[in-house]
Amino acid sequence: MAPGKGISLSEGDKFFSNFSLSSLPQNAPEHHASFIISIALKSHPPAQQVPHEPSYPADHTLCDYLHTKLIPTTAIPTSEASTSDTSVATDLHDALYFLQHRGQDSCGVATCASGGRIYQCKGNGLASKVFPDDGSRIADLLPGYMGTSANAEAQPFYVNSPYGICLAHNGNLINATELKRFLDLEAHRHINTSSDSELMLNIFANELNETGKARVNDTDIVDALGRMYGRCVGGWACTAMLAGYGLIGFRDSYGIRPLIMGSRPSECGEGMDYMMASESVALKQLGFVDFRDILPGEGVIIRKGAAPVFYQIQDRKRYAPDIFEFCYFARPDSVIDGISVNQSRENMGYRLASKIVKTLTPEEVKGIDVVIPIPETSNTSAPVSTAE
């Protein structure tokens, strides 16, 4: 391994670190069992790579290569399992571009190697600017309005206790002040950024720590998520990686943020690969089929050598998806919760045309000279409205 260079500074209660890329072996991502990429995109300095070494055994390799790539709307999510280093790295790299429209401010990646060693790579900028052309496994894309331009705000976030957890989060928490107070005064956990994603990770970590076990099982994880759901108020779609255990995906009880999963036969001919993403387009373009939406309040755990197991973490309150997904965020060729984004935009065009006809007189309607689609995502709706 080439020697790394770094500097750490503190200001108030915040810590800032910068590490050179030489701190990560050139071939490290090619040999990792699980990975997290967090993308909050913008085109700034090169990524930082920060290695951590939790004390976990070397036998935790997930299903040869079990990878999660998170790509949500604001903290973008997807997850994937594969058996080939090169093909997985290529697939995930391609998927970032299929979902780049969801965030362009900053990026980050975390990888988990045999033995539980976790590497992180974060930076401001587009995926093409921040990441080298090697492997990355949990991805997150963050639009500029979601936070600051500091590299520390880039996802995924990592905590070493308990067990080593990385999380990429798409969503917003509306009780962030209350959560930060709880973490400070009761859980005694330090929050180093203004991101509510870091709050959610630490709430989950604190609840998981309540088990008091050296190793946890699915029931422990689901119970901890249930308690986390009880504390957090807002909307989210998340993927997480528990070092030495597996990958987790979960969605809020209202289904505000989207999360979809697909599968395909592994290239080696044995077993299946799995992938989760905010939009089906990333799965479809990479050959995944048998799409299944993670339902409101539902979670999924993918363990080493095993099929995904679904759990109802919290009762579904009601289905209330973010309308912004259909009118702005998502690509028109995506399908979210069984609804075609393109068809939904056409239907919006029909509804708009109907409202115009009901509101204006026939003479006023005939006097309309031009229909201008703004923003660009309304290009699907505008022709329909015009025709009607």
Beta strands, then each sheet from edge to edge (+ up, - down):
strand 1: 6-11
strand 2: 14-19
strand 3: 32-40
strand 4: 48-52
strand 5: 65-67
strand 6: 78-82
strand 7: 106-113
strand 8: 118-124
strand 9: 157-159
strand 10: 165-173
strand 11: 234-242
strand 12: 246-251
strand 13: 260-265
strand 14: 272-277
strand 15: 289-293
strand 16: 298-303
strand 17: 309-312
strand 18: 335-336
strand 19: 339-340
sheet 1: 1+ 2-
sheet 2: 3+ 7- 8+ 4-
sheet 3: 5+ 6- 14+ 13- 15+
sheet 4: 9+ 10- 11+ 12- 16+ 17-
sheet 5: 18+ 19-
end
